[in-house]
Amino acid sequence: MSRANPTLFIAAGEPSGDLHGAGLARALRARFPGARLLGLGGSRMAAEGVELLAGVEELAVMGFVEVLRHLPFFLDLRRRVFSALESEGVDLVIPIDYPGFNLRLAKHARERGIPVLYYIAPQVWAWHAERTRDLARDADSVAVVLPFEEKFLRDRGVRATFVGHPLLDLPPRTETRAEWAASAGLDPARPILALFPGSRPQELNRHLRLFSDVASRVVARDPRVQPVIGIPGDIDRSIYVGARWPLLPGSSGLLEFADAALVKSGTTTLETALAGTPGVVAYRMNALSYQMAKRLVKVPHIALANLIAEERVFPEFVQDAATPESLSAALLPLLAKGSPKRTEMVARLSAIRARLEGGEGEGGAAVRTARIAARLLGHDG
C-alpha cells in the first residue's frame, strides 16, 4: 500500500548533482508535501529540505587514484547510508549520476526490496558499458537527460525514459549585461573571459594555474579582456589559493554574459552551450588515470556539448595538448566580435538546445521525474 507521506532518499555526489537534486526535491515536495527527504548532497538540496548524511564537498572525488586515497571514507559512508535505508524506513531511493557509489546503493536498495529510480544515468555509453547490466537489474526506472541515452539503454534491457535536461528548467535571467556587470564589478563595454577550472581540489591542482596562464596570454594580446574565474556559490574559496583573477560565485550569469569561456570538461560545457557562449574545452588528469581512461573511454569527444551536437563544436585540448599557447590561440578569435570563428560557433551552439528539449508529459525534467517517482510509489502518475 502506498504511503501519502513517503520517505525518499536522494543521493547526489557532485555540485551538478546537488543542483539537479534540489530541483527534483522541489518537484517531489510539490507532489508529496508531507514527504521526508533524506540523502547526500549540498547546500541547494539542504535548502529544499533534504536531510543530509554527507555533503558534496566530501564526496566530489574523481579518478582511479584519487578514489583509492579516500577509500576508508567511502566504506564508512556506505555503511551509514545502507543502515539508514532500513532504520529510516525509506520508500524510494533516487540516485543521481555518481555511479561509483550510487550503483552500489541501487543494488543494496533492490536487495532490500526498496524501489530505485535512477535520475541522470551514469555515462555508460562512454565507458563501463557493463554497468548497463547493473542498471537493468537494480533500477526500476531510469530517468535519462540526454536524448540518445533512452534508446541506448532500452536496447540493453534498462527501463529508461527521456525526461529532458534539467538545465532547461532553470529560470532565465532578467537583468541586462550592463546590470549584471555592474553587480560583478566588471566593465560591460570590455570583453569578458569566463574561466571554469573546476571545483574539486584535484581538478584545481591541474587546471587553475593553466587557466590563469592562458588568461595572462590573452590579456597580453588584448588588454581590454577581463578574465573572471567562475566558482560554485557555496564553495570554500580557500581551495582557489593562488588564483590570479577575480573569483565570481555562480555560473549562470557569467556564462550568459561572457564573450568567451575556457571550461574544463564536464557539465559546464553543456551550460556554456545553452548560454550560447563560444568556448574552448580543456582537461588534465592524473597521468595513471589518463592512461587507464584512454583504454576505457569509447566516445569521439570529451565535451558533453559536443557529444550531443554529434560534432566538434567546442575545440578540445586534453592532457599534454592543453597548454597556455594552444588554448589562448583558440580563445582569441572567439573574443573578437564578428570574427568568422565566433560567428560560426554561435550558430552551431543554437542547435544543441533543441536536441535537449522534450520528454514524456508536461513540465520539465524534475517534474517528469517526480511523476515517475509517484508511479513507483503506487500513486497516480
C-alpha positions as CSV (number, residue, x, y, z in Angstrom):
1,M,0.0,0.0,0.0
2,S,1.4,3.4,-0.9
3,R,2.0,6.0,1.8
4,A,0.7,9.6,1.5
5,N,3.9,10.9,3.2
6,P,6.8,8.7,1.9
7,T,10.4,8.8,3.0
8,L,12.6,9.4,-0.1
9,F,16.4,9.0,-0.2
10,I,18.1,11.3,-2.9
11,A,21.8,10.7,-3.4
12,A,24.0,13.3,-5.3
13,G,27.8,13.3,-5.1
14,E,28.8,16.4,-7.1
15,P,27.8,20.1,-7.3
16,S,25.9,19.5,-10.6
17,G,24.0,16.6,-8.9
18,D,23.2,18.9,-5.9
19,L,21.8,21.5,-8.4
20,H,19.6,18.9,-10.1
21,G,18.8,17.2,-6.9
22,A,17.4,20.4,-5.5
23,G,15.1,20.8,-8.5
24,L,13.9,17.3,-8.0
25,A,13.4,17.7,-4.3
26,R,11.3,20.8,-5.0
27,A,9.2,18.8,-7.5
28,L,8.8,15.9,-5.1
29,R,7.7,18.3,-2.3
30,A,5.0,19.7,-4.6
31,R,3.7,16.2,-5.3
32,F,4.2,14.9,-1.7
33,P,4.0,17.9,0.7
34,G,4.4,15.7,3.7
35,A,7.3,13.6,2.4
36,R,10.5,13.2,4.3
37,L,13.6,13.7,2.2
38,L,17.0,12.2,3.2
39,G,20.2,11.9,1.3
40,L,23.6,13.0,0.1
41,G,24.1,16.4,-1.5
42,G,25.0,20.0,-1.0
43,S,23.6,23.4,0.2
44,R,21.0,23.6,-2.6
45,M,19.4,20.2,-1.6
46,A,19.6,21.2,2.0
47,A,17.7,24.4,1.2
48,E,14.9,22.3,-0.3
49,G,14.6,20.4,3.0
50,V,16.8,17.4,2.3
51,E,18.4,16.0,5.5
52,L,22.0,15.3,4.5
53,L,24.1,12.4,5.7
54,A,27.2,13.8,3.9
55,G,28.0,16.8,1.7
56,V,29.2,17.0,-1.8
57,E,32.4,18.7,-0.7
58,E,33.3,15.3,0.9
59,L,32.0,13.2,-2.0
60,A,33.4,15.1,-5.0
61,V,36.4,12.8,-5.7
62,M,37.1,11.5,-9.2
63,G,39.8,9.5,-10.9
64,F,41.1,6.0,-10.2
65,V,44.0,7.1,-8.0
66,E,42.0,9.7,-6.1
67,V,39.2,7.3,-5.2
68,L,41.7,4.9,-3.7
69,R,43.1,7.6,-1.4
70,H,39.6,8.2,0.0
71,L,38.5,4.5,0.3
72,P,38.2,4.5,4.1
73,F,35.8,7.4,4.0
74,F,33.6,5.8,1.3
75,L,33.5,2.5,3.1
76,D,32.2,4.3,6.2
77,L,29.7,6.3,4.2
78,R,28.4,3.2,2.6
79,R,27.8,1.6,6.0
80,R,26.0,4.7,7.3
81,V,23.8,5.1,4.1
82,F,22.9,1.4,3.9
83,S,21.9,1.4,7.6
84,A,19.8,4.5,7.1
85,L,17.7,2.9,4.3
86,E,16.4,0.4,6.8
87,S,16.4,2.4,10.0
88,E,14.6,5.3,8.5
89,G,12.0,3.3,6.5
90,V,13.0,4.6,3.1
91,D,10.2,4.0,0.5
92,L,12.2,5.0,-2.7
93,V,15.8,5.5,-3.5
94,I,16.8,8.1,-6.1
95,P,20.5,8.0,-7.1
96,I,21.7,10.9,-9.2
97,D,24.6,10.0,-11.5
98,Y,27.8,9.5,-9.4
99,P,28.0,5.8,-10.4
100,G,31.0,4.7,-8.3
101,F,28.8,5.0,-5.1
102,N,25.3,5.1,-6.4
103,L,25.3,1.8,-8.4
104,R,26.2,0.1,-5.1
105,L,23.4,2.0,-3.4
106,A,20.9,0.9,-6.1
107,K,22.0,-2.7,-5.7
108,H,21.6,-2.6,-1.9
109,A,18.2,-1.0,-2.2
110,R,17.0,-3.6,-4.7
111,E,18.2,-6.4,-2.4
112,R,16.2,-4.9,0.4
113,G,13.0,-4.6,-1.7
114,I,13.2,-0.8,-2.0
115,P,12.3,0.6,-5.4
116,V,15.0,2.6,-7.3
117,L,14.5,5.5,-9.6
118,Y,17.9,6.4,-11.1
119,Y,17.9,10.1,-12.2
120,I,20.6,11.2,-14.7
121,A,22.1,7.9,-15.8
122,P,25.8,7.1,-15.5
123,Q,27.5,7.7,-18.8
124,V,27.7,4.0,-19.7
125,W,27.8,4.8,-23.4
126,A,31.2,6.4,-22.8
127,W,32.8,3.7,-20.7
128,H,32.0,0.9,-18.3
129,A,29.3,-0.3,-20.7
130,E,29.0,-3.4,-18.5
131,R,27.2,-1.2,-15.9
132,T,24.1,-1.3,-18.1
133,R,23.6,-4.8,-16.6
134,D,23.6,-3.3,-13.2
135,L,21.0,-0.6,-14.2
136,A,18.8,-3.2,-15.8
137,R,18.9,-5.4,-12.8
138,D,18.7,-2.9,-9.9
139,A,16.8,0.2,-11.2
140,D,13.0,0.0,-11.5
141,S,13.2,3.1,-13.8
142,V,16.0,5.3,-15.1
143,A,15.2,9.0,-16.0
144,V,17.7,10.0,-18.6
145,V,18.5,13.6,-19.6
146,L,20.3,13.1,-22.9
147,P,18.2,12.2,-25.9
148,F,20.4,9.4,-27.2
149,E,20.5,7.6,-23.9
150,E,17.0,6.3,-23.9
151,K,17.4,4.0,-26.9
152,F,20.9,3.0,-25.9
153,L,19.8,1.8,-22.5
154,R,16.5,0.3,-23.7
155,D,18.3,-1.8,-26.2
156,R,20.2,-3.2,-23.3
157,G,17.2,-4.0,-21.1
158,V,17.2,-0.9,-19.0
159,R,13.7,0.7,-18.3
160,A,14.8,4.2,-19.4
161,T,12.7,7.3,-20.1
162,F,14.0,10.6,-21.6
163,V,12.7,13.4,-19.4
164,G,14.5,16.4,-20.9
165,H,17.5,18.1,-19.4
166,P,17.2,19.8,-16.0
167,L,19.4,22.7,-17.1
168,L,16.5,23.8,-19.3
169,D,14.3,24.1,-16.2
170,L,16.4,26.9,-14.7
171,P,14.6,30.3,-14.9
172,P,16.0,32.8,-17.4
173,R,17.9,35.8,-16.1
174,T,16.1,39.1,-16.3
175,E,18.9,41.6,-15.9
176,T,20.8,43.2,-18.8
177,R,24.5,42.7,-19.4
178,A,25.2,46.2,-18.0
179,E,23.2,45.5,-14.8
180,W,24.9,42.1,-14.3
181,A,28.4,43.5,-15.0
182,A,27.8,46.4,-12.5
183,S,26.9,43.9,-9.8
184,A,30.0,41.8,-10.6
185,G,32.4,44.8,-10.7
186,L,33.1,44.4,-14.4
187,D,33.0,46.9,-17.4
188,P,30.2,45.8,-19.8
189,A,31.9,47.6,-22.6
190,R,35.0,45.4,-22.4
191,P,35.3,41.7,-23.4
192,I,34.7,39.2,-20.6
193,L,36.6,35.8,-20.5
194,A,35.0,33.2,-18.2
195,L,37.3,30.7,-16.7
196,F,35.9,27.4,-15.2
197,P,38.8,25.3,-14.0
198,G,36.6,23.1,-11.8
199,S,35.7,22.9,-8.1
200,R,37.4,19.7,-6.9
201,P,40.8,20.1,-5.3
202,Q,42.4,17.6,-7.7
203,E,40.9,19.4,-10.7
204,L,42.2,22.8,-9.5
205,N,45.7,21.3,-8.9
206,R,45.8,20.7,-12.7
207,H,43.7,23.5,-14.1
208,L,43.9,26.6,-12.0
209,R,47.4,27.6,-12.9
210,L,47.0,26.5,-16.5
211,F,43.8,28.5,-16.9
212,S,45.3,31.6,-15.2
213,D,48.3,31.4,-17.6
214,V,46.0,31.2,-20.6
215,A,44.2,34.3,-19.4
216,S,47.5,36.1,-18.9
217,R,48.5,35.4,-22.5
218,V,45.1,36.5,-23.8
219,V,45.3,39.8,-21.8
220,A,48.8,40.4,-23.1
221,R,47.4,40.2,-26.7
222,D,44.3,42.2,-25.8
223,P,44.5,44.3,-22.6
224,R,40.8,45.1,-22.8
225,V,39.8,41.5,-21.8
226,Q,38.6,40.9,-18.3
227,P,39.2,37.3,-17.1
228,V,36.9,36.0,-14.3
229,I,37.0,32.7,-12.5
230,G,33.5,31.1,-12.0
231,I,33.1,29.2,-8.8
232,P,30.2,27.5,-7.1
233,G,28.3,29.8,-4.8
234,D,28.8,27.8,-1.6
235,I,32.3,26.6,-2.1
236,D,35.3,27.3,0.3
237,R,37.3,29.9,-1.6
238,S,40.5,28.8,0.1
239,I,40.8,25.9,-2.4
240,Y,41.4,28.6,-5.1
241,V,44.5,29.8,-3.4
242,G,46.9,31.3,-5.9
243,A,44.2,32.4,-8.3
244,R,45.4,35.5,-10.2
245,W,42.0,36.6,-11.5
246,P,38.8,37.6,-9.6
247,L,36.5,34.9,-8.3
248,L,32.8,35.1,-9.1
249,P,30.3,32.9,-7.3
250,G,27.7,31.2,-9.5
251,S,28.0,30.3,-13.2
252,S,24.7,31.2,-15.0
253,G,25.3,35.0,-15.2
254,L,28.9,34.7,-16.0
255,L,28.3,32.1,-18.8
256,E,25.4,34.1,-20.2
257,F,27.2,37.4,-20.4
258,A,30.8,36.3,-21.0
259,D,32.1,36.8,-24.5
260,A,34.0,33.5,-24.4
261,A,34.8,30.8,-21.9
262,L,37.6,28.4,-21.1
263,V,35.9,25.4,-19.5
264,K,37.1,22.1,-18.0
265,S,35.3,19.0,-19.4
266,G,32.1,18.3,-17.6
267,T,28.5,19.6,-17.2
268,T,29.8,23.1,-17.5
269,T,30.4,22.6,-21.2
270,L,26.7,22.0,-21.6
271,E,25.8,25.1,-19.6
272,T,28.2,27.1,-21.8
273,A,26.5,25.8,-24.9
274,L,23.0,26.5,-23.6
275,A,24.1,30.0,-22.8
276,G,25.2,30.4,-26.4
277,T,28.7,31.4,-25.3
278,P,31.6,30.4,-27.6
279,G,34.2,28.3,-25.7
280,V,37.2,26.1,-25.6
281,V,37.3,22.8,-23.5
282,A,40.4,21.6,-21.7
283,Y,41.1,18.7,-19.3
284,R,44.1,17.3,-17.5
285,M,44.1,14.4,-15.0
286,N,46.4,12.2,-13.1
287,A,48.8,10.5,-15.6
288,L,47.9,7.0,-14.5
289,S,44.2,7.8,-14.5
290,Y,44.6,9.2,-18.0
291,Q,46.3,6.2,-19.4
292,M,43.6,3.9,-18.0
293,A,40.8,6.2,-19.3
294,K,42.3,6.2,-22.8
295,R,41.8,2.4,-22.9
296,L,38.3,2.5,-21.5
297,V,36.6,5.6,-22.9
298,K,34.8,4.9,-26.2
299,V,33.4,8.3,-27.4
300,P,34.7,10.7,-30.0
301,H,34.5,13.8,-27.8
302,I,35.2,14.6,-24.2
303,A,32.8,17.6,-24.0
304,L,29.2,16.7,-23.3
305,A,28.0,19.5,-25.6
306,N,30.0,18.1,-28.5
307,L,28.6,14.6,-27.9
308,I,25.0,16.0,-28.0
309,A,25.8,18.0,-31.1
310,E,27.5,14.9,-32.6
311,E,30.3,17.2,-33.9
312,R,33.3,19.1,-32.5
313,V,31.6,22.5,-31.8
314,F,33.9,23.4,-28.9
315,P,37.6,22.8,-29.6
316,E,39.0,20.2,-27.1
317,F,42.5,20.1,-25.6
318,V,43.3,17.1,-23.5
319,Q,46.3,16.4,-21.2
320,D,49.6,17.5,-22.9
321,A,47.7,19.2,-25.7
322,A,46.2,21.7,-23.1
323,T,48.9,24.4,-23.0
324,P,48.8,28.1,-22.4
325,E,49.9,28.6,-26.1
326,S,47.3,26.3,-27.7
327,L,44.4,27.4,-25.5
328,S,45.0,31.2,-25.8
329,A,45.3,30.8,-29.6
330,A,42.0,29.1,-29.7
331,L,40.3,31.7,-27.5
332,L,41.4,34.9,-29.0
333,P,39.3,34.6,-32.2
334,L,36.2,33.8,-30.1
335,L,36.6,37.1,-28.1
336,A,36.7,39.2,-31.3
337,K,33.2,40.4,-32.2
338,G,32.2,39.4,-35.7
339,S,35.1,37.1,-36.3
340,P,34.3,34.1,-38.6
341,K,35.2,31.5,-35.9
342,R,33.0,33.2,-33.3
343,T,30.0,33.6,-35.7
344,E,30.2,30.0,-36.9
345,M,30.4,28.6,-33.3
346,V,27.5,30.7,-32.1
347,A,25.3,29.4,-34.9
348,R,26.3,25.8,-34.2
349,L,25.5,26.2,-30.5
350,S,21.9,27.0,-31.1
351,A,21.2,23.5,-32.3
352,I,22.2,21.9,-29.0
353,R,19.3,23.3,-27.0
354,A,16.8,22.0,-29.5
355,R,18.2,18.5,-29.1
356,L,17.7,18.6,-25.3
357,E,14.1,19.6,-25.3
358,G,11.3,17.1,-25.0
359,G,10.4,14.3,-22.8
360,E,7.2,12.5,-21.8
361,G,4.3,14.7,-20.5
362,E,4.2,18.3,-19.3
363,G,6.7,20.0,-17.2
364,G,10.5,20.0,-17.1
365,A,12.9,17.2,-16.2
366,A,12.3,17.4,-12.4
367,V,8.5,17.4,-12.8
368,R,8.6,14.4,-15.2
369,T,10.9,12.5,-12.9
370,A,8.7,13.2,-9.8
371,R,5.8,11.8,-11.9
372,I,7.8,8.6,-12.4
373,A,8.6,8.5,-8.7
374,A,4.9,8.8,-7.9
375,R,4.1,5.8,-10.1
376,L,6.8,3.7,-8.4
377,L,5.3,4.6,-5.0
378,G,1.9,3.4,-6.1
379,H,0.3,6.8,-6.7
380,D,-1.2,8.0,-10.0
381,G,1.5,9.4,-12.3
